[in-house]
Amino acid sequence: MSWLPKKSVVVPIDFSGESKLAVETAVQLVSSPANVHVIHVMFPMDIVAPGVVWGGIDDVDREKAVHDHAQQFLNENNLTGLTMLTRVGDPGTEIAEYAKSINADLIVIPSHGYHGIKRALLGSVAERVLRHAHCPVLVLRRSDAD
């Protein structure tokens, strides 16, 4: 079994430069860009969020807006022909579950390299993906890391 090319690769994005690099890396690992599944996972809205309380925003509206923004992000960075989706839930588990549902060969995820109090407060999506993934996970080091 050859290590390359992969049949399907999942790449979580947060619209950062690190996300762009992760998508570019994934595209190099597959035979067709359509085999790269780009996913953005949003946390569910709290029931006390102003948009929910006043009825102006719901998860369906948010998901459509984020999907449109993701398409624009990909187009602006010349990352076309990819499979793009959005989800609502816990990012770490949603990414791992999606990868399992499509029987992905690999997950490519950037590491933001948070440490100290910021990591304690924000947690680590990459770490959760590593714990829950059914397939190998390639964690990319920050480009500005020491």
MARBAKOL-232139 format. One record per residue: residue in three letters; x, y, z negated of N, C-alpha, C in turn. Coordinates in steps of 0.1 Angstrom, whole numbers, padded with zeros to 4 digits. Each point is the difference from the previous one (the first is absolute). Layout:
REC:rest:n.X:n.Y:n.Z:ca.X:ca.Y:ca.Z:c.X:c.Y:c.Z
REC:Ala:X:Y:Z:X:Y:Z:X:Y:Z
...
//
This chain:
REC:rest:n.X:n.Y:n.Z:ca.X:ca.Y:ca.Z:c.X:c.Y:c.Z
REC:Met:0008:-0012:0000:-0008:0012:0000:0009:0012:0000
REC:Ser:-0002:0009:0010:0008:0012:0001:-0005:0011:-0010
REC:Trp:0009:0008:-0005:-0003:0010:-0009:-0007:0012:0008
REC:Leu:0003:0002:0013:-0006:0010:0008:-0004:-0006:0013
REC:Pro:-0010:0006:0006:-0009:0011:-0004:-0011:-0006:-0010
REC:Lys:-0005:0009:-0007:-0011:-0004:-0009:-0014:0001:0007
REC:Lys:-0009:-0009:-0004:-0013:0001:0007:-0008:0011:-0005
REC:Ser:0001:0003:-0013:-0008:0012:-0006:0008:0005:-0012
REC:Val:0000:0013:0000:0007:0007:-0011:-0010:0011:-0006
REC:Val:-0001:0000:-0013:-0008:0010:-0007:0009:0011:-0005
REC:Val:-0004:0013:0002:0007:0011:-0005:-0009:0010:-0007
REC:Pro:0001:0001:-0013:-0008:0010:-0007:0006:0014:0003
REC:Ile:-0009:0010:0001:0005:0014:0002:-0006:0009:-0009
REC:Asp:0007:0011:-0003:-0005:0011:-0009:0003:0013:0007
REC:Phe:0003:0000:0013:0002:0012:0009:0013:0007:-0003
REC:Ser:0009:-0006:-0007:0013:0006:-0003:0010:-0004:0012
REC:Gly:0012:0006:-0001:0010:-0003:0010:0005:-0014:-0002
REC:Glu:0000:-0005:-0013:0003:-0014:-0003:-0009:-0010:0007
REC:Ser:-0013:0004:0000:-0010:-0008:0007:0003:-0001:0015
REC:Lys:0003:0011:0006:0004:0000:0014:0011:-0010:0003
REC:Leu:0010:0001:-0008:0012:-0009:0002:-0004:-0015:-0002
REC:Ala:-0009:-0002:-0009:-0005:-0014:-0002:-0007:-0005:0012
REC:Val:-0008:0008:0006:-0008:-0004:0012:0010:-0002:0011
REC:Glu:0010:0009:0002:0010:-0002:0010:0008:-0013:-0001
REC:Thr:0003:-0003:-0013:0007:-0013:-0003:-0009:-0012:0004
REC:Ala:-0013:0001:-0003:-0009:-0011:0003:-0001:-0002:0015
REC:Val:-0001:0011:0007:-0002:-0001:0015:0012:-0008:0006
REC:Gln:0012:0002:-0006:0012:-0007:0005:0000:-0015:-0003
REC:Leu:-0009:-0005:-0009:0000:-0014:-0004:-0011:-0008:0007
REC:Val:-0008:0006:0008:-0011:-0007:0007:0002:0001:0015
REC:Ser:-0007:-0009:0007:0000:0001:0015:-0009:0010:0006
REC:Ser:-0010:0005:-0007:-0009:0010:0005:-0004:0009:-0012
REC:Pro:-0001:0013:0002:-0005:0009:-0010:-0013:-0003:-0006
REC:Ala:-0009:-0007:0008:-0013:-0004:-0005:0001:-0010:-0012
REC:Asn:0012:-0006:-0001:0002:-0010:-0011:0004:0007:-0013
REC:Val:0001:0013:0000:0003:0008:-0012:-0013:0005:-0006
REC:His:-0004:-0004:-0012:-0012:0004:-0006:0003:0011:-0011
REC:Val:-0003:0012:0004:0002:0011:-0009:-0012:0002:-0009
REC:Ile:0002:0001:-0013:-0011:0001:-0010:0003:0011:-0010
REC:His:-0011:0008:-0003:0001:0010:-0010:-0012:-0004:-0010
REC:Val:0004:-0001:-0013:-0010:-0004:-0010:-0002:0012:-0009
REC:Met:-0012:0004:-0002:-0004:0011:-0009:-0006:-0006:-0013
REC:Phe:0003:0007:-0011:-0006:-0004:-0012:-0015:0004:0000
REC:Pro:-0008:-0008:-0006:-0015:0003:0000:-0002:0014:-0008
REC:Met:-0010:0007:0004:-0003:0012:-0006:-0006:-0002:-0014
REC:Asp:0003:0008:-0010:-0006:-0001:-0013:-0014:0005:0001
REC:Ile:-0009:-0005:-0009:-0014:0004:0001:-0001:0015:-0005
REC:Val:0010:0005:-0006:-0001:0014:-0005:0008:0010:0009
REC:Ala:0005:-0005:0011:0006:0009:0010:-0010:0010:0006
REC:Pro:0004:0012:0001:-0010:0010:0005:-0007:-0004:0013
REC:Gly:0007:-0005:0009:-0007:-0004:0013:-0011:-0011:-0002
REC:Val:0002:-0009:-0010:-0009:-0010:-0003:-0012:0006:-0008
REC:Val:0003:0008:-0010:-0010:0006:-0009:-0010:0009:0009
REC:Trp:0006:0008:0009:-0009:0008:0008:-0004:-0006:0013
REC:Gly:0004:-0012:0002:-0005:-0008:0011:0005:0004:0014
REC:Gly:0011:0007:0000:0006:0005:0013:0009:-0010:0007
REC:Ile:0006:-0009:-0009:0011:-0009:0006:-0003:-0014:-0006
REC:Asp:0002:-0010:0009:-0001:-0014:-0004:0012:-0007:0006
REC:Asp:0002:-0013:-0004:0011:-0008:0005:-0001:-0002:0015
REC:Val:-0012:0000:0006:-0001:-0002:0015:0006:0012:0007
REC:Asp:-0004:0012:-0005:0005:0013:0006:0015:0001:-0002
REC:Arg:0005:-0003:-0012:0014:0000:-0002:0008:-0009:0009
REC:Glu:-0006:-0012:0001:0007:-0010:0009:0001:0004:0014
REC:Lys:-0011:0006:0005:0000:0005:0014:0010:0011:0002
REC:Ala:0000:0010:-0010:0010:0011:0001:0014:-0005:-0001
REC:Val:0003:-0009:-0008:0014:-0005:-0002:0004:-0008:0013
REC:His:-0010:-0008:0005:0003:-0007:0012:0004:0009:0012
REC:Asp:-0008:0011:0001:0003:0010:0010:0013:0006:-0002
REC:His:0003:0004:-0012:0013:0006:-0004:0012:-0010:0003
REC:Ala:-0002:-0013:-0003:0010:-0010:0003:0002:-0001:0015
REC:Gln:-0010:0000:0008:0001:-0001:0015:0008:0012:0005
REC:Gln:-0003:0012:-0006:0008:0012:0004:0014:-0001:-0004
REC:Phe:0003:-0005:-0012:0014:-0002:-0005:0007:-0009:0009
REC:Leu:-0006:-0011:0004:0007:-0010:0009:0002:0006:0014
REC:Asn:-0010:0007:0005:0002:0007:0013:0011:0010:0000
REC:Glu:0000:0009:-0010:0010:0010:-0001:0014:-0005:-0001
REC:Asn:0002:-0012:-0005:0013:-0007:-0001:0002:-0010:0011
REC:Asn:-0007:0001:0010:0001:-0009:0012:0000:-0015:-0004
REC:Leu:-0009:-0003:-0009:-0002:-0014:-0005:-0014:-0005:0005
REC:Thr:0000:-0004:0013:-0013:-0003:0006:-0001:-0015:0002
REC:Gly:-0013:-0004:0002:-0002:-0014:0003:-0001:-0009:-0012
REC:Leu:0001:0005:-0012:0000:-0007:-0012:-0015:-0003:-0005
REC:Thr:-0001:-0010:-0008:-0013:-0003:-0007:-0001:0008:-0012
REC:Met:-0010:0009:-0002:-0001:0009:-0011:-0013:-0002:-0008
REC:Leu:0001:-0001:-0014:-0012:-0001:-0008:0003:0007:-0013
REC:Thr:-0012:0003:-0006:0001:0006:-0014:-0009:-0009:-0009
REC:Arg:0003:0001:-0012:-0007:-0008:-0011:-0001:0009:-0012
REC:Val:-0009:-0004:-0009:-0002:0006:-0013:0002:-0010:-0010
REC:Gly:0008:0003:-0010:0003:-0010:-0011:0014:0002:-0006
REC:Asp:0005:-0010:-0007:0013:0001:-0005:0010:-0003:0011
REC:Pro:0009:0010:0003:0009:-0002:0012:0008:-0013:0000
REC:Gly:0006:-0003:-0011:0009:-0012:-0001:-0008:-0013:0004
REC:Thr:-0011:-0002:-0006:-0008:-0012:0002:-0007:0000:0014
REC:Glu:-0005:0012:0004:-0007:0001:0013:0010:-0003:0011
REC:Ile:0012:0005:-0001:0010:-0002:0011:0003:-0015:0001
REC:Ala:0003:-0006:-0012:0003:-0015:0000:-0012:-0008:0005
REC:Glu:-0012:0003:-0004:-0012:-0007:0004:-0002:0001:0015
REC:Tyr:0002:0012:0006:-0002:0002:0014:0011:-0008:0008
REC:Ala:0012:0000:-0005:0011:-0008:0006:-0004:-0015:0000
REC:Lys:-0005:-0004:-0011:-0004:-0014:0000:-0012:-0003:0009
REC:Ser:-0009:0009:0001:-0012:-0002:0009:0003:-0001:0014
REC:Ile:0011:0006:0005:0004:-0001:0014:0012:-0010:0001
REC:Asn:0004:-0006:-0010:0011:-0009:0000:0013:0007:0005
REC:Ala:0002:0011:-0005:0012:0008:0004:0013:-0007:-0003
REC:Asp:0010:0002:0008:0013:-0006:-0002:0009:0008:-0009
REC:Leu:-0003:0013:-0002:0009:0009:-0007:-0008:0012:-0004
REC:Ile:0004:0006:-0011:-0005:0013:-0004:0013:0009:-0001
REC:Val:-0001:0012:0007:0011:0009:-0001:-0005:0012:-0007
REC:Ile:0006:0003:-0012:-0004:0011:-0008:0011:0009:-0005
REC:Pro:-0002:0013:0001:0011:0009:-0005:-0001:0001:-0015
REC:Ser:0012:0002:-0006:0000:0002:-0014:0003:0015:-0003
REC:His:-0008:0005:-0008:0002:0015:-0003:0010:0002:-0011
REC:Gly:0004:-0011:-0007:0011:0000:-0009:-0003:0009:-0013
REC:Tyr:-0012:0001:-0004:-0003:0007:-0012:0006:-0007:-0012
REC:His:0004:0008:-0010:0005:-0006:-0012:-0004:0009:-0012
REC:Gly:0002:-0005:-0012:-0003:0008:-0012:-0015:0001:-0001
REC:Ile:-0004:0012:-0005:-0014:0003:-0003:-0009:-0001:0012
REC:Lys:0005:0005:0012:-0007:0000:0012:-0004:-0014:0004
REC:Arg:0009:-0010:-0001:-0003:-0014:0003:-0010:-0005:-0010
REC:Ala:0001:0003:-0013:-0009:-0005:-0010:-0014:0005:0003
REC:Leu:-0002:0013:0005:-0013:0005:0002:-0005:-0004:0014
REC:Leu:0008:-0001:0010:-0005:-0003:0013:0000:-0015:0003
REC:Gly:0009:-0008:-0007:0001:-0014:0003:0008:-0002:0013
REC:Ser:0000:-0012:0004:0008:-0003:0013:-0009:-0009:0009
REC:Val:-0005:0006:0010:-0007:-0008:0010:0008:-0011:0006
REC:Ala:0013:0003:0003:0009:-0010:0006:0001:-0012:-0010
REC:Glu:0001:0003:-0013:0002:-0010:-0010:-0013:-0009:0000
REC:Arg:-0012:0006:0000:-0012:-0007:0000:-0002:-0009:0013
REC:Val:0004:0006:0011:0000:-0008:0012:0009:-0012:-0001
REC:Leu:0012:0002:-0005:0009:-0011:-0001:-0006:-0011:-0009
REC:Arg:-0007:0003:-0011:-0006:-0009:-0009:-0011:-0008:0006
REC:His:-0008:0006:0009:-0012:-0006:0005:0001:-0005:0014
REC:Ala:0010:0003:0008:0001:-0004:0014:0002:-0015:0002
REC:His:-0006:-0005:0010:0001:-0014:0004:0012:-0002:0009
REC:Cys:0005:0011:0006:0011:-0001:0010:0012:0008:-0005
REC:Pro:0011:0000:0007:0012:0008:-0003:-0004:0015:0000
REC:Val:0007:0008:-0008:-0002:0014:0000:0014:0007:0001
REC:Leu:0001:0008:0010:0012:0008:0002:-0002:0014:-0006
REC:Val:0007:0003:-0010:-0001:0013:-0007:0011:0009:0005
REC:Leu:-0003:0011:0007:0010:0009:0005:0004:0010:-0010
REC:Arg:0013:0001:-0001:0006:0010:-0010:-0003:0014:0006
REC:Arg:-0002:0009:-0009:-0002:0015:0004:0012:0004:0008
REC:Ser:-0002:0008:0010:0011:0005:0008:0008:0010:-0007
REC:Asp:-0005:0006:-0010:0008:0010:-0008:0005:-0006:-0013
REC:Ala:-0001:-0013:-0002:0005:-0006:-0012:0015:0000:-0001
REC:Asp:0005:0000:-0012:0015:0001:-0002:0006:-0013:0005
//
